[in-house]
Amino acid sequence: MALRVYGGLVAVALLGSSGAGSAQDVSSANQLIHRLYADDGQVGQHHPYPLWWRFLSARTKAQFVRLRALDAKSGDASIDYDWLCQCQDAEALHVTSVKLSNTSPDHASAIAQFQNGPDRQTLRLLLVRENGWKIDDMVNERGRRFTDDLRAGLRGYGRQ
């Protein structure tokens, strides 16, 4: 899968000044976002599902791993698309911008805008610092949260 980012690198703009974290906080959060979208283009034979799941917060990763295990036993897929690109196929994915905001020493928010073929999408990533920056949640442009989908999937198996 090819992943192209306009301008060579993802454009990053800092928003809000009162809660801004240090330049190092912003830089390391920015590095995570770059890595997330670079890894998303490498799913394939050796990586059966997106690599970004490795960068989930402990809370979110526990739900994700539990749901994946239940899905594997049932042969079903509770979440059947890639949340990071809001798609099933990222071959035509073009990230147009990523803006970090509300950075503090332990929390940040990133707004990613991208196009996948004719579809334009916006995704908000909520980050927390846990031995580096991790994704605590993602919110799509309709307001749906990744963690809501995880909990709904677990409820479908009678677990939460």
NUMI-284467 format. One record per residue: x, y, z of N, C-alpha, C, CB in turn; residue number from 0; residue in one letter. Coordinates in Angstrom, 3 decimals, always signed. Glycine has a CB too. Example, Ala and Ser with C-alpha at 12.3 -4.5 7.8 and 13.67 -1.06 7.14 Angstrom:
! residues 2
[r [+13.190 -5.690 +7.800] [+12.300 -4.500 +7.800] [+13.200 -3.300 +7.800] [+11.308 -4.473 +9.046] 0 A]
[r [+12.850 -2.250 +7.080] [+13.670 -1.060 +7.140] [+12.900 +0.030 +7.870] [+14.084 -0.598 +5.725] 1 S]
//
This chain:
! residues 160
[r [+0.839 -1.180 +0.000] [+0.000 +0.000 +0.000] [+0.877 +1.233 +0.000] [-0.951 +0.003 +1.206] 0 M]
[r [+0.512 +2.203 -0.756] [+1.283 +3.440 -0.808] [+0.617 +4.493 +0.051] [+1.430 +3.940 -2.255] 1 A]
[r [+1.432 +5.207 +0.793] [+0.925 +6.292 +1.621] [+1.680 +7.543 +1.222] [+1.085 +5.986 +3.154] 2 L]
[r [+0.964 +8.523 +0.745] [+1.595 +9.774 +0.357] [+1.102 +10.883 +1.262] [+1.309 +10.107 -1.121] 3 R]
[r [+2.021 +11.702 +1.699] [+1.688 +12.838 +2.544] [+2.039 +14.096 +1.768] [+2.444 +12.780 +3.921] 4 V]
[r [+1.055 +14.977 +1.547] [+1.294 +16.194 +0.804] [+2.381 +17.016 +1.464] [+0.019 +17.004 +0.681] 5 Y]
[r [+3.267 +17.569 +0.647] [+4.331 +18.404 +1.153] [+5.480 +17.598 +1.737] [+3.791 +19.337 +2.185] 6 G]
[r [+5.512 +16.303 +1.518] [+6.584 +15.481 +2.028] [+6.409 +15.100 +3.489] [+7.874 +16.186 +1.851] 7 G]
[r [+6.100 +16.040 +4.315] [+5.856 +15.783 +5.732] [+4.478 +16.267 +6.084] [+6.914 +16.463 +6.622] 8 L]
[r [+3.924 +15.717 +7.113] [+2.625 +16.165 +7.586] [+2.788 +17.566 +8.151] [+2.039 +15.189 +8.651] 9 V]
[r [+1.906 +18.466 +7.772] [+1.959 +19.830 +8.288] [+1.417 +19.843 +9.701] [+1.164 +20.804 +7.386] 10 A]
[r [+2.156 +20.464 +10.603] [+1.736 +20.512 +11.990] [+1.620 +21.967 +12.423] [+2.723 +19.741 +12.895] 11 V]
[r [+0.502 +22.300 +13.028] [+0.291 +23.643 +13.562] [-0.141 +23.515 +15.007] [-0.765 +24.432 +12.731] 12 A]
[r [+0.398 +24.349 +15.856] [+0.003 +24.335 +17.258] [-1.128 +25.303 +17.460] [+1.184 +24.680 +18.177] 13 L]
[r [-2.149 +24.843 +18.163] [-3.308 +25.670 +18.448] [-3.422 +25.844 +19.945] [-4.596 +25.052 +17.863] 14 L]
[r [-3.847 +26.994 +20.357] [-4.035 +27.246 +21.788] [-2.706 +27.450 +22.479] [-4.793 +26.096 +22.445] 15 G]
[r [-2.610 +28.452 +23.320] [-1.343 +28.727 +23.954] [-1.363 +28.522 +25.458] [-0.928 +30.112 +23.648] 16 S]
[r [-2.503 +28.613 +26.098] [-2.536 +28.560 +27.555] [-2.139 +27.198 +28.098] [-3.909 +28.919 +28.050] 17 S]
[r [-2.504 +26.102 +27.415] [-2.182 +24.768 +27.921] [-1.090 +24.101 +27.126] [-3.404 +23.900 +27.915] 18 G]
[r [-0.312 +24.863 +26.386] [+0.684 +24.272 +25.514] [+1.777 +23.585 +26.305] [+1.281 +25.324 +24.613] 19 A]
[r [+2.196 +22.419 +25.844] [+3.290 +21.696 +26.462] [+4.613 +22.228 +25.950] [+3.172 +20.194 +26.193] 20 G]
[r [+5.697 +21.633 +26.413] [+7.014 +22.064 +25.981] [+7.243 +21.694 +24.521] [+8.098 +21.448 +26.866] 21 S]
[r [+8.278 +22.277 +23.942] [+8.620 +21.960 +22.552] [+8.932 +20.475 +22.411] [+9.822 +22.808 +22.076] 22 A]
[r [+9.541 +19.877 +23.426] [+9.844 +18.443 +23.380] [+8.561 +17.611 +23.397] [+10.747 +18.046 +24.564] 23 Q]
[r [+7.562 +18.013 +24.203] [+6.277 +17.317 +24.233] [+5.641 +17.336 +22.857] [+5.332 +17.952 +25.266] 24 D]
[r [+5.628 +18.512 +22.245] [+5.021 +18.681 +20.927] [+5.775 +17.865 +19.890] [+4.998 +20.164 +20.525] 25 V]
[r [+7.094 +17.903 +19.940] [+7.905 +17.160 +18.978] [+7.663 +15.660 +19.086] [+9.383 +17.464 +19.187] 26 S]
[r [+7.622 +15.128 +20.309] [+7.426 +13.685 +20.441] [+6.002 +13.272 +20.063] [+7.735 +13.240 +21.870] 27 S]
[r [+5.005 +14.099 +20.344] [+3.637 +13.810 +19.898] [+3.576 +13.855 +18.374] [+2.624 +14.821 +20.516] 28 A]
[r [+4.235 +14.831 +17.780] [+4.299 +14.949 +16.320] [+4.963 +13.710 +15.716] [+5.071 +16.227 +15.910] 29 N]
[r [+6.038 +13.223 +16.329] [+6.718 +12.028 +15.829] [+5.795 +10.819 +15.854] [+7.973 +11.744 +16.653] 30 Q]
[r [+4.986 +10.697 +16.910] [+4.036 +9.588 +16.976] [+3.051 +9.656 +15.818] [+3.284 +9.598 +18.314] 31 L]
[r [+2.496 +10.829 +15.556] [+1.517 +10.969 +14.468] [+2.152 +10.584 +13.134] [+0.971 +12.419 +14.403] 32 I]
[r [+3.372 +11.051 +12.869] [+4.065 +10.671 +11.630] [+4.218 +9.160 +11.540] [+5.447 +11.346 +11.550] 33 H]
[r [+4.621 +8.539 +12.637] [+4.838 +7.097 +12.628] [+3.530 +6.333 +12.434] [+5.508 +6.661 +13.923] 34 R]
[r [+2.464 +6.799 +13.072] [+1.169 +6.123 +12.939] [+0.744 +6.032 +11.486] [+0.099 +6.852 +13.747] 35 L]
[r [+0.796 +7.153 +10.783] [+0.338 +7.140 +9.397] [+1.340 +6.467 +8.471] [+0.074 +8.554 +8.923] 36 Y]
[r [+2.617 +6.468 +8.788] [+3.589 +5.726 +7.980] [+3.360 +4.230 +8.147] [+5.041 +6.101 +8.375] 37 A]
[r [+3.146 +3.762 +9.396] [+2.901 +2.344 +9.647] [+1.609 +1.866 +9.011] [+2.866 +2.077 +11.133] 38 D]
[r [+0.594 +2.743 +8.950] [-0.699 +2.332 +8.417] [-0.586 +1.895 +6.960] [-1.708 +3.470 +8.546] 39 D]
[r [+0.405 +2.392 +6.245] [+0.593 +2.012 +4.850] [+1.361 +0.721 +4.675] [+1.294 +3.098 +4.124] 40 G]
[r [+1.750 +0.054 +5.782] [+2.566 -1.157 +5.679] [+1.839 -2.423 +6.105] [+3.800 -1.001 +6.505] 41 Q]
[r [+0.529 -2.375 +6.157] [-0.240 -3.571 +6.494] [-0.167 -4.522 +5.309] [-1.730 -3.220 +6.851] 42 V]
[r [-0.020 -5.778 +5.565] [+0.046 -6.734 +4.462] [+0.297 -8.128 +4.973] [+1.129 -6.343 +3.472] 43 G]
[r [+1.071 -8.880 +4.229] [+1.294 -10.286 +4.534] [+1.913 -10.478 +5.920] [+2.188 -10.911 +3.477] 44 Q]
[r [+2.881 -9.642 +6.284] [+3.557 -9.815 +7.565] [+2.838 -9.107 +8.714] [+4.975 -9.307 +7.464] 45 H]
[r [+1.939 -8.204 +8.386] [+1.194 -7.456 +9.391] [-0.293 -7.564 +9.042] [+1.663 -5.950 +9.456] 46 H]
[r [-0.997 -8.519 +9.622] [-2.373 -8.784 +9.210] [-3.360 -7.666 +9.549] [-2.836 -10.048 +9.840] 47 P]
[r [-3.028 -6.789 +10.454] [-3.889 -5.651 +10.720] [-3.012 -4.456 +11.058] [-4.890 -5.957 +11.870] 48 Y]
[r [-3.581 -3.283 +11.075] [-2.775 -2.066 +11.212] [-1.830 -2.092 +12.412] [-3.682 -0.873 +11.324] 49 P]
[r [-0.661 -1.495 +12.207] [+0.377 -1.490 +13.225] [+0.133 -0.459 +14.320] [+1.707 -1.238 +12.587] 50 L]
[r [-0.767 +0.492 +14.083] [-0.978 +1.553 +15.077] [-1.514 +1.038 +16.393] [-1.920 +2.583 +14.535] 51 W]
[r [-2.100 -0.144 +16.433] [-2.642 -0.676 +17.671] [-1.554 -0.823 +18.729] [-3.316 -2.019 +17.418] 52 W]
[r [-0.283 -0.931 +18.313] [+0.820 -1.022 +19.275] [+0.960 +0.264 +20.079] [+2.134 -1.329 +18.552] 53 R]
[r [+0.389 +1.355 +19.573] [+0.537 +2.658 +20.218] [-0.744 +3.083 +20.939] [+0.926 +3.711 +19.185] 54 F]
[r [-1.542 +2.132 +21.370] [-2.735 +2.444 +22.153] [-2.350 +2.576 +23.624] [-3.829 +1.351 +21.964] 55 L]
[r [-3.093 +3.409 +24.354] [-2.882 +3.525 +25.795] [-3.190 +2.174 +26.441] [-3.775 +4.660 +26.409] 56 S]
[r [-2.717 +1.973 +27.644] [-2.933 +0.697 +28.341] [-4.425 +0.379 +28.447] [-2.300 +0.735 +29.747] 57 A]
[r [-5.223 +1.380 +28.784] [-6.675 +1.196 +28.943] [-7.322 +0.755 +27.630] [-7.332 +2.502 +29.439] 58 R]
[r [-7.002 +1.454 +26.561] [-7.605 +1.175 +25.261] [-7.049 -0.113 +24.663] [-7.369 +2.345 +24.303] 59 T]
[r [-5.755 -0.337 +24.845] [-5.142 -1.555 +24.317] [-5.730 -2.803 +24.976] [-3.624 -1.518 +24.523] 60 K]
[r [-6.022 -2.739 +26.270] [-6.615 -3.893 +26.961] [-7.955 -4.261 +26.330] [-6.801 -3.592 +28.470] 61 A]
[r [-8.779 -3.263 +26.031] [-10.070 -3.533 +25.382] [-9.858 -4.065 +23.969] [-10.940 -2.256 +25.343] 62 Q]
[r [-8.933 -3.465 +23.240] [-8.655 -3.867 +21.856] [-8.183 -5.325 +21.800] [-7.590 -2.935 +21.227] 63 F]
[r [-7.219 -5.686 +22.664] [-6.671 -7.040 +22.668] [-7.748 -8.054 +23.045] [-5.483 -7.138 +23.638] 64 V]
[r [-8.571 -7.703 +24.039] [-9.662 -8.595 +24.450] [-10.651 -8.814 +23.307] [-10.394 -8.018 +25.677] 65 R]
[r [-11.015 -7.735 +22.609] [-11.959 -7.861 +21.493] [-11.355 -8.658 +20.347] [-12.387 -6.480 +20.997] 66 L]
[r [-10.085 -8.422 +20.022] [-9.430 -9.190 +18.954] [-9.421 -10.676 +19.273] [-7.996 -8.696 +18.739] 67 R]
[r [-9.166 -11.020 +20.538] [-9.138 -12.431 +20.939] [-10.520 -13.062 +20.782] [-8.652 -12.571 +22.398] 68 A]
[r [-11.551 -12.343 +21.202] [-12.912 -12.857 +21.059] [-13.301 -12.977 +19.589] [-13.905 -11.951 +21.792] 69 L]
[r [-12.904 -11.988 +18.780] [-13.162 -12.051 +17.344] [-12.470 -13.257 +16.718] [-12.696 -10.761 +16.659] 70 D]
[r [-11.229 -13.520 +17.127] [-10.473 -14.646 +16.566] [-11.164 -15.977 +16.886] [-9.026 -14.651 +17.116] 71 A]
[r [-11.692 -16.099 +18.099] [-12.393 -17.337 +18.480] [-13.681 -17.515 +17.686] [-12.707 -17.332 +19.982] 72 K]
[r [-14.369 -16.409 +17.420] [-15.663 -16.511 +16.733] [-15.528 -16.499 +15.219] [-16.567 -15.380 +17.162] 73 S]
[r [-14.375 -16.034 +14.717] [-14.201 -15.904 +13.276] [-14.868 -14.658 +12.727] [-14.746 -17.120 +12.577] 74 G]
[r [-15.293 -13.775 +13.602] [-15.986 -12.542 +13.213] [-15.017 -11.366 +13.329] [-17.254 -12.305 +14.101] 75 D]
[r [-15.447 -10.206 +12.835] [-14.676 -8.969 +12.974] [-15.627 -7.898 +13.489] [-14.008 -8.537 +11.608] 76 A]
[r [-15.530 -7.596 +14.772] [-16.426 -6.603 +15.369] [-16.210 -5.220 +14.770] [-16.223 -6.549 +16.880] 77 S]
[r [-14.974 -4.898 +14.483] [-14.629 -3.632 +13.818] [-13.944 -4.030 +12.520] [-13.692 -2.694 +14.728] 78 I]
[r [-14.629 -3.818 +11.412] [-14.135 -4.355 +10.143] [-13.499 -3.310 +9.234] [-15.256 -5.015 +9.414] 79 D]
[r [-12.972 -2.245 +9.826] [-12.242 -1.260 +9.039] [-11.162 -0.644 +9.908] [-13.192 -0.169 +8.481] 80 Y]
[r [-10.252 +0.072 +9.267] [-9.113 +0.692 +9.931] [-9.538 +2.050 +10.480] [-7.908 +0.840 +8.957] 81 D]
[r [-9.551 +2.159 +11.787] [-10.001 +3.403 +12.415] [-9.083 +4.570 +12.088] [-10.088 +3.230 +13.919] 82 W]
[r [-7.794 +4.351 +11.953] [-6.851 +5.452 +11.736] [-7.094 +6.166 +10.411] [-5.424 +4.932 +11.781] 83 L]
[r [-7.467 +5.415 +9.374] [-7.751 +6.047 +8.075] [-9.243 +6.096 +7.779] [-7.033 +5.297 +6.955] 84 C]
[r [-10.065 +5.519 +8.685] [-11.507 +5.465 +8.473] [-11.818 +4.774 +7.148] [-12.115 +6.884 +8.499] 85 Q]
[r [-11.113 +3.669 +6.895] [-11.255 +2.994 +5.607] [-10.956 +1.508 +5.749] [-10.326 +3.626 +4.557] 86 C]
[r [-11.194 +0.771 +4.682] [-10.800 -0.631 +4.613] [-9.583 -0.808 +3.729] [-11.950 -1.487 +4.099] 87 Q]
[r [-9.329 +0.145 +2.879] [-8.217 +0.068 +1.943] [-7.537 +1.432 +1.903] [-8.700 -0.368 +0.517] 88 D]
[r [-6.287 +1.486 +2.356] [-5.571 +2.760 +2.457] [-4.674 +3.042 +1.253] [-4.739 +2.776 +3.713] 89 A]
[r [-4.877 +2.326 +0.145] [-3.991 +2.502 -1.003] [-4.012 +3.911 -1.576] [-4.360 +1.531 -2.074] 90 E]
[r [-5.131 +4.587 -1.515] [-5.226 +5.936 -2.083] [-5.201 +7.012 -0.992] [-6.507 +6.069 -2.917] 91 A]
[r [-4.706 +6.673 +0.186] [-4.713 +7.597 +1.317] [-3.684 +8.708 +1.138] [-4.445 +6.843 +2.615] 92 L]
[r [-4.151 +9.943 +1.277] [-3.292 +11.130 +1.235] [-3.600 +11.949 +2.483] [-3.521 +11.978 -0.085] 93 H]
[r [-2.651 +12.042 +3.401] [-2.834 +12.879 +4.578] [-2.575 +14.313 +4.145] [-1.885 +12.448 +5.760] 94 V]
[r [-3.539 +15.189 +4.378] [-3.386 +16.576 +3.947] [-2.901 +17.479 +5.065] [-4.692 +17.098 +3.410] 95 T]
[r [-3.235 +17.171 +6.316] [-2.692 +17.947 +7.439] [-2.937 +17.234 +8.755] [-3.312 +19.350 +7.480] 96 S]
[r [-2.092 +17.544 +9.707] [-2.273 +17.115 +11.081] [-1.966 +18.320 +11.943] [-1.361 +15.882 +11.445] 97 V]
[r [-2.888 +18.642 +12.837] [-2.706 +19.787 +13.725] [-2.771 +19.318 +15.161] [-3.769 +20.878 +13.459] 98 K]
[r [-1.735 +19.619 +15.918] [-1.717 +19.300 +17.341] [-2.322 +20.459 +18.103] [-0.276 +19.002 +17.837] 99 L]
[r [-3.105 +20.134 +19.130] [-3.682 +21.182 +19.974] [-3.809 +20.660 +21.388] [-5.060 +21.646 +19.436] 100 S]
[r [-4.091 +21.563 +22.294] [-4.316 +21.208 +23.696] [-3.195 +20.350 +24.249] [-5.637 +20.483 +23.850] 101 N]
[r [-1.949 +20.689 +23.905] [-0.837 +19.902 +24.412] [-0.509 +20.314 +25.840] [+0.394 +20.059 +23.510] 102 T]
[r [-0.306 +19.338 +26.668] [+0.155 +19.528 +28.034] [+1.196 +18.440 +28.263] [-1.037 +19.457 +29.093] 103 S]
[r [+1.821 +18.411 +29.412] [+2.821 +17.360 +29.618] [+2.270 +15.936 +29.466] [+3.422 +17.510 +30.985] 104 P]
[r [+0.971 +15.729 +29.721] [+0.425 +14.364 +29.696] [-0.708 +14.118 +28.708] [-0.055 +14.020 +31.038] 105 D]
[r [-1.208 +15.153 +28.033] [-2.329 +14.998 +27.101] [-2.118 +15.871 +25.870] [-3.665 +15.357 +27.789] 106 H]
[r [-2.623 +15.404 +24.750] [-2.612 +16.185 +23.516] [-3.761 +15.711 +22.648] [-1.250 +16.054 +22.764] 107 A]
[r [-4.146 +16.556 +21.728] [-5.178 +16.220 +20.763] [-4.609 +16.526 +19.380] [-6.515 +17.017 +21.034] 108 S]
[r [-4.862 +15.657 +18.434] [-4.399 +15.873 +17.066] [-5.581 +15.724 +16.128] [-3.261 +14.882 +16.687] 109 A]
[r [-5.709 +16.644 +15.200] [-6.739 +16.568 +14.166] [-6.035 +16.185 +12.868] [-7.532 +17.935 +14.019] 110 I]
[r [-6.358 +15.006 +12.354] [-5.788 +14.535 +11.091] [-6.835 +14.699 +9.999] [-5.319 +13.045 +11.196] 111 A]
[r [-6.439 +15.313 +8.901] [-7.310 +15.431 +7.741] [-6.647 +14.675 +6.600] [-7.574 +16.934 +7.361] 112 Q]
[r [-7.437 +13.880 +5.912] [-6.881 +13.073 +4.839] [-7.937 +12.800 +3.801] [-6.310 +11.766 +5.377] 113 F]
[r [-7.465 +12.352 +2.652] [-8.336 +11.990 +1.548] [-7.974 +10.581 +1.126] [-8.210 +12.992 +0.357] 114 Q]
[r [-8.979 +9.768 +0.884] [-8.789 +8.399 +0.408] [-9.663 +8.259 -0.829] [-9.157 +7.317 +1.519] 115 N]
[r [-9.059 +8.425 -1.995] [-9.848 +8.503 -3.218] [-10.672 +9.779 -3.170] [-10.764 +7.248 -3.390] 116 G]
[r [-11.961 +9.710 -3.507] [-12.779 +10.926 -3.478] [-13.249 +11.323 -2.083] [-13.971 +10.744 -4.361] 117 P]
[r [-13.097 +10.423 -1.109] [-13.597 +10.686 +0.242] [-12.606 +11.483 +1.074] [-13.918 +9.381 +0.944] 118 D]
[r [-13.096 +12.574 +1.680] [-12.292 +13.372 +2.608] [-12.755 +13.056 +4.020] [-12.412 +14.909 +2.304] 119 R]
[r [-11.800 +12.909 +4.920] [-12.102 +12.530 +6.291] [-11.332 +13.412 +7.263] [-11.770 +11.051 +6.530] 120 Q]
[r [-11.870 +13.534 +8.462] [-11.193 +14.187 +9.575] [-11.299 +13.253 +10.770] [-11.811 +15.603 +9.890] 121 T]
[r [-10.211 +13.094 +11.486] [-10.181 +12.227 +12.655] [-9.432 +12.943 +13.765] [-9.520 +10.857 +12.329] 122 L]
[r [-10.013 +12.937 +14.959] [-9.331 +13.528 +16.127] [-8.735 +12.386 +16.936] [-10.321 +14.397 +17.011] 123 R]
[r [-7.457 +12.481 +17.217] [-6.760 +11.493 +18.038] [-6.491 +12.117 +19.401] [-5.426 +11.020 +17.360] 124 L]
[r [-6.925 +11.448 +20.454] [-6.694 +11.912 +21.811] [-5.513 +11.119 +22.361] [-7.978 +11.744 +22.711] 125 L]
[r [-4.448 +11.827 +22.712] [-3.201 +11.199 +23.121] [-2.956 +11.378 +24.612] [-2.036 +11.770 +22.327] 126 L]
[r [-2.321 +10.391 +25.215] [-1.881 +10.467 +26.611] [-0.421 +10.008 +26.656] [-2.797 +9.581 +27.562] 127 V]
[r [+0.280 +10.500 +27.666] [+1.669 +10.077 +27.809] [+1.721 +8.896 +28.775] [+2.570 +11.254 +28.311] 128 R]
[r [+2.173 +7.761 +28.252] [+2.411 +6.534 +29.028] [+3.689 +5.928 +28.476] [+1.187 +5.511 +28.937] 129 E]
[r [+4.810 +6.286 +29.057] [+6.107 +5.860 +28.490] [+6.177 +6.269 +27.025] [+6.309 +4.314 +28.634] 130 N]
[r [+5.929 +7.510 +26.754] [+5.813 +8.038 +25.397] [+4.342 +8.289 +25.102] [+6.435 +7.059 +24.350] 131 G]
[r [+4.055 +8.918 +23.986] [+2.672 +9.233 +23.619] [+1.958 +7.987 +23.118] [+2.631 +10.337 +22.545] 132 W]
[r [+0.710 +7.832 +23.536] [-0.142 +6.717 +23.113] [-1.509 +7.254 +22.736] [-0.263 +5.644 +24.231] 133 K]
[r [-2.208 +6.520 +21.874] [-3.581 +6.888 +21.493] [-4.520 +6.392 +22.591] [-3.978 +6.279 +20.085] 134 I]
[r [-5.226 +7.311 +23.217] [-6.207 +6.922 +24.220] [-7.588 +6.751 +23.586] [-6.262 +7.963 +25.348] 135 D]
[r [-7.839 +7.506 +22.526] [-9.113 +7.380 +21.820] [-8.994 +8.080 +20.475] [-10.287 +7.978 +22.658] 136 D]
[r [-9.931 +7.784 +19.590] [-10.051 +8.451 +18.296] [-11.523 +8.800 +18.116] [-9.517 +7.544 +17.110] 137 M]
[r [-11.774 +9.973 +17.540] [-13.144 +10.425 +17.334] [-13.293 +10.790 +15.866] [-13.499 +11.640 +18.264] 138 V]
[r [-14.244 +10.128 +15.176] [-14.425 +10.437 +13.760] [-15.274 +11.698 +13.598] [-15.080 +9.249 +13.024] 139 N]
[r [-15.470 +12.128 +12.361] [-16.169 +13.402 +12.127] [-17.655 +13.350 +12.462] [-16.004 +13.813 +10.687] 140 E]
[r [-18.187 +12.176 +12.699] [-19.580 +12.046 +13.141] [-19.690 +11.993 +14.669] [-20.210 +10.789 +12.530] 141 R]
[r [-18.538 +12.106 +15.350] [-18.530 +12.087 +16.805] [-18.435 +10.700 +17.413] [-19.747 +12.748 +17.308] 142 G]
[r [-18.298 +9.681 +16.587] [-18.194 +8.301 +17.077] [-16.781 +8.059 +17.608] [-18.541 +7.276 +15.946] 143 R]
[r [-16.681 +7.416 +18.761] [-15.396 +7.137 +19.400] [-14.966 +5.693 +19.173] [-15.473 +7.430 +20.897] 144 R]
[r [-13.680 +5.508 +18.983] [-13.094 +4.181 +18.843] [-13.403 +3.342 +20.083] [-11.566 +4.280 +18.619] 145 F]
[r [-13.261 +3.937 +21.266] [-13.518 +3.186 +22.496] [-14.978 +2.777 +22.616] [-13.114 +4.009 +23.709] 146 T]
[r [-15.896 +3.568 +22.039] [-17.310 +3.166 +22.018] [-17.483 +1.903 +21.174] [-18.201 +4.315 +21.462] 147 D]
[r [-16.791 +1.850 +20.034] [-16.869 +0.655 +19.188] [-16.272 -0.557 +19.888] [-16.150 +0.894 +17.858] 148 D]
[r [-15.175 -0.354 +20.608] [-14.585 -1.465 +21.355] [-15.557 -1.990 +22.408] [-13.271 -1.028 +22.019] 149 L]
[r [-16.151 -1.083 +23.173] [-17.100 -1.499 +24.211] [-18.329 -2.169 +23.604] [-17.527 -0.294 +25.058] 150 R]
[r [-18.813 -1.646 +22.483] [-19.969 -2.265 +21.823] [-19.631 -3.674 +21.358] [-20.434 -1.412 +20.629] 151 A]
[r [-18.445 -3.867 +20.814] [-18.021 -5.198 +20.397] [-17.937 -6.155 +21.571] [-16.684 -5.126 +19.696] 152 G]
[r [-17.367 -5.683 +22.676] [-17.259 -6.526 +23.865] [-18.643 -6.861 +24.420] [-16.408 -5.830 +24.943] 153 L]
[r [-19.563 -5.879 +24.408] [-20.949 -6.144 +24.861] [-21.597 -7.208 +23.988] [-21.801 -4.844 +24.833] 154 R]
[r [-21.270 -7.185 +22.691] [-21.816 -8.188 +21.771] [-21.423 -9.601 +22.157] [-21.357 -7.905 +20.361] 155 G]
[r [-20.299 -9.741 +22.829] [-19.854 -11.052 +23.310] [-20.265 -11.267 +24.768] [-18.325 -11.187 +23.167] 156 Y]
[r [-21.038 -10.325 +25.330] [-21.466 -10.440 +26.714] [-20.394 -10.060 +27.705] [-21.917 -11.822 +26.987] 157 G]
[r [-19.387 -9.278 +27.250] [-18.284 -8.860 +28.126] [-18.087 -7.373 +27.993] [-16.972 -9.613 +27.786] 158 R]
[r [-17.499 -6.808 +29.036] [-17.205 -5.375 +28.984] [-16.028 -5.098 +29.808] [-18.371 -4.533 +29.444] 159 Q]
//
